[in-house]
Amino acid sequence: MNWDWSNVDAFMPRFWDGVLVTLQALAGGVVIAFALGLVWAIALRSTHRWVRWPVAAFTEFVRNTPLLVQLFFLFYVVPSWGPSMSPLVTGIVGLGLHYSTYTSEVYRAGIDGVPAGQWEAATALSLPKSRTWYAVILPQAVRRVVPALGNYVIVMLKESPQLAAIGALEMLGEARGFSNETFTFEAISVVGIAFIVIAYPASVLLRALERRLVR
């Protein structure tokens, strides 16, 4: 089968539409995952069981069910209880919620890695608990986990094609649609190359960042 550049040219407008959807879903999902992950991590360290147990149950449930099932639930089931969301918004929420349960474990490891002496020093200085967290513990913990959090950005990028199942046509969704209409393969190949072009440099940068932070 020969490569036909005319098929690539015809696909490019739809490709850039897919890139925009992919980047929107990724950016929104990352913000939710990073913010909620920190909330879950702190809640799991709560001394109150009525806070800790529900969060633990939720994070375990989400981690042990497929992302695709969660997307279907958010898109098809949740609207029967309240307002519906567009496919893109559903994808952003789904990605964010799903990966917040994983980033919570990353934050937990970072918090556990802060030396006990830091907690003891904050207690000796009579710092309020809130100030101990944001001024002493979190700056040290987050610095330790930045590379691991970055890895989840790449994972979320690679999971973004699942959004096409609910109608959010990201790069692969647009490519599949074009290929089905034209019975050609070039669009799929372009998207595969695009994922490599985005993901590989990002992974190299993350490794460099990790080496810099652990000095």
C-alpha positions as CSV (number, residue, x, y, z in Angstrom):
1,M,0.0,0.0,0.0
2,N,1.5,3.3,-1.1
3,W,1.6,6.5,1.0
4,D,-0.7,9.1,-0.6
5,W,0.2,12.7,0.5
6,S,-3.2,13.9,-0.9
7,N,-4.9,11.9,1.9
8,V,-2.6,13.6,4.5
9,D,-3.4,17.0,3.2
10,A,-7.1,16.3,3.2
11,F,-6.9,15.1,6.8
12,M,-4.9,17.9,8.3
13,P,-7.8,20.3,9.1
14,R,-9.5,17.5,11.0
15,F,-6.2,16.6,12.6
16,W,-5.7,20.1,14.0
17,D,-9.3,20.0,15.3
18,G,-8.4,16.7,17.1
19,V,-5.2,18.2,18.5
20,L,-7.2,21.1,20.0
21,V,-9.6,18.7,21.7
22,T,-6.8,16.5,22.9
23,L,-4.9,19.5,24.4
24,Q,-8.1,20.8,26.0
25,A,-8.9,17.5,27.6
26,L,-5.3,16.9,28.7
27,A,-5.0,20.4,30.3
28,G,-8.3,20.3,32.1
29,G,-7.8,16.7,33.2
30,V,-4.3,17.5,34.5
31,V,-5.6,20.4,36.6
32,I,-8.3,18.3,38.1
33,A,-6.1,15.3,38.7
34,F,-3.3,17.3,40.4
35,A,-5.6,19.4,42.5
36,L,-7.9,16.6,43.7
37,G,-5.0,14.2,44.1
38,L,-3.6,16.5,46.7
39,V,-7.0,16.8,48.4
40,W,-7.4,13.0,48.6
41,A,-3.8,12.6,49.9
42,I,-4.4,15.1,52.7
43,A,-7.8,13.6,53.5
44,L,-6.4,10.1,53.7
45,R,-4.1,11.4,56.5
46,S,-7.0,12.8,58.5
47,T,-7.5,11.6,62.0
48,H,-11.2,11.6,61.5
49,R,-12.6,8.3,60.2
50,W,-15.6,9.9,58.6
51,V,-13.2,11.8,56.3
52,R,-10.6,9.1,55.8
53,W,-12.8,6.1,55.1
54,P,-15.1,7.6,52.4
55,V,-12.1,9.0,50.5
56,A,-10.3,5.7,50.7
57,A,-13.3,3.8,49.4
58,F,-13.8,6.3,46.6
59,T,-10.1,6.2,45.5
60,E,-10.0,2.4,45.6
61,F,-13.2,2.1,43.6
62,V,-12.0,4.5,40.9
63,R,-8.6,2.9,40.6
64,N,-10.2,-0.6,40.2
65,T,-12.7,0.3,37.5
66,P,-11.8,1.0,33.9
67,L,-11.6,4.6,32.7
68,L,-13.9,3.8,29.8
69,V,-16.6,2.5,32.1
70,Q,-16.3,5.7,34.2
71,L,-16.6,7.9,31.0
72,F,-19.8,6.0,30.0
73,F,-21.2,6.4,33.5
74,L,-20.5,10.2,33.6
75,F,-21.9,10.7,30.1
76,Y,-24.9,8.4,30.0
77,V,-26.0,7.9,33.6
78,V,-25.1,11.0,35.6
79,P,-27.3,13.3,33.3
80,S,-30.4,11.3,34.5
81,W,-29.7,12.7,38.0
82,G,-28.8,16.3,37.0
83,P,-27.5,18.5,34.2
84,S,-25.7,16.8,31.3
85,M,-22.2,17.6,30.2
86,S,-20.8,17.9,26.7
87,P,-18.5,15.1,25.5
88,L,-15.4,17.2,26.0
89,V,-16.3,18.3,29.5
90,T,-17.2,14.8,30.4
91,G,-13.9,13.6,29.1
92,I,-12.0,16.3,31.2
93,V,-13.9,15.4,34.3
94,G,-13.4,11.6,33.7
95,L,-9.7,11.9,33.1
96,G,-9.3,14.2,36.1
97,L,-11.2,12.1,38.5
98,H,-9.7,8.9,37.4
99,Y,-6.1,10.0,37.6
100,S,-6.6,12.0,40.8
101,T,-6.7,8.7,42.6
102,Y,-3.3,7.9,41.2
103,T,-1.7,11.3,41.8
104,S,-3.0,11.0,45.4
105,E,-0.6,8.1,45.9
106,V,2.2,10.1,44.4
107,Y,1.5,13.0,46.8
108,R,1.2,10.5,49.7
109,A,4.7,9.1,49.0
110,G,6.1,12.7,48.8
111,I,4.5,13.6,52.1
112,D,5.7,10.4,53.8
113,G,9.2,11.2,52.5
114,V,9.4,14.5,54.4
115,P,11.6,13.9,57.5
116,A,9.8,13.5,60.8
117,G,12.0,16.3,62.1
118,Q,10.2,18.8,59.9
119,W,6.9,18.0,61.6
120,E,8.5,18.1,65.0
121,A,10.0,21.5,64.3
122,A,6.7,22.9,63.2
123,T,5.1,21.6,66.4
124,A,7.9,23.1,68.5
125,L,7.3,26.5,66.8
126,S,3.5,26.1,67.6
127,L,2.6,26.6,63.9
128,P,-1.0,26.1,63.1
129,K,-1.8,22.9,61.2
130,S,-2.8,24.7,58.1
131,R,0.5,26.7,58.0
132,T,2.5,23.6,58.8
133,W,1.0,22.0,55.6
134,Y,1.4,24.9,53.2
135,A,4.6,26.4,54.5
136,V,6.6,23.4,55.6
137,I,5.4,20.1,54.4
138,L,3.9,20.6,51.0
139,P,6.7,22.6,49.4
140,Q,9.1,19.8,50.3
141,A,6.7,17.0,49.3
142,V,5.7,18.5,45.9
143,R,9.3,19.1,44.9
144,R,10.0,15.4,45.4
145,V,7.1,14.2,43.3
146,V,7.1,16.6,40.3
147,P,8.7,14.0,38.0
148,A,6.2,11.3,39.0
149,L,3.3,13.7,38.4
150,G,4.8,14.5,35.0
151,N,4.7,10.9,34.1
152,Y,1.0,10.9,34.6
153,V,0.6,13.8,32.2
154,I,2.1,11.5,29.5
155,V,-0.2,8.6,30.6
156,M,-3.2,10.9,30.4
157,L,-2.2,12.0,26.9
158,K,-2.0,8.3,25.8
159,E,-5.4,7.6,27.4
160,S,-7.1,10.5,25.6
161,P,-8.2,8.4,22.6
162,Q,-10.8,6.8,24.9
163,L,-12.7,10.0,24.9
164,A,-13.8,9.3,21.3
165,A,-16.1,6.6,22.8
166,I,-18.4,9.3,24.1
167,G,-18.1,11.6,21.1
168,A,-15.2,13.8,22.0
169,L,-13.2,13.5,18.8
170,E,-9.6,14.0,19.7
171,M,-6.7,13.1,17.4
172,L,-7.4,9.4,17.0
173,G,-11.2,9.9,16.9
174,E,-10.8,12.3,13.9
175,A,-8.3,9.9,12.3
176,R,-10.7,6.9,12.6
177,G,-13.5,8.9,11.2
178,F,-11.5,10.1,8.2
179,S,-10.1,6.6,7.6
180,N,-13.6,5.0,7.7
181,E,-14.9,7.6,5.2
182,T,-12.0,7.4,2.8
183,F,-10.8,3.7,3.3
184,T,-7.2,5.0,3.7
185,F,-4.6,4.5,6.5
186,E,-2.5,7.7,6.3
187,A,-4.6,9.5,9.0
188,I,-4.0,6.8,11.6
189,S,-0.3,6.9,10.8
190,V,-0.1,10.7,11.2
191,V,-1.8,10.5,14.6
192,G,0.7,7.7,15.7
193,I,3.6,9.9,14.7
194,A,2.0,12.9,16.5
195,F,1.8,10.9,19.8
196,I,5.5,9.9,19.5
197,V,6.5,13.5,18.7
198,I,4.7,14.8,21.8
199,A,5.3,12.0,24.3
200,Y,9.0,11.2,23.6
201,P,10.4,14.7,24.1
202,A,8.2,15.1,27.2
203,S,9.6,11.9,28.7
204,V,13.2,13.1,28.0
205,L,12.4,16.5,29.7
206,L,10.9,14.7,32.7
207,R,14.1,12.5,33.1
208,A,16.2,15.7,33.0
209,L,13.9,17.4,35.5
210,E,14.2,14.4,37.8
211,R,18.0,14.4,37.7
212,R,18.0,18.1,38.5
213,L,15.6,17.8,41.5
214,V,17.4,14.9,43.1
215,R,20.7,16.8,43.3
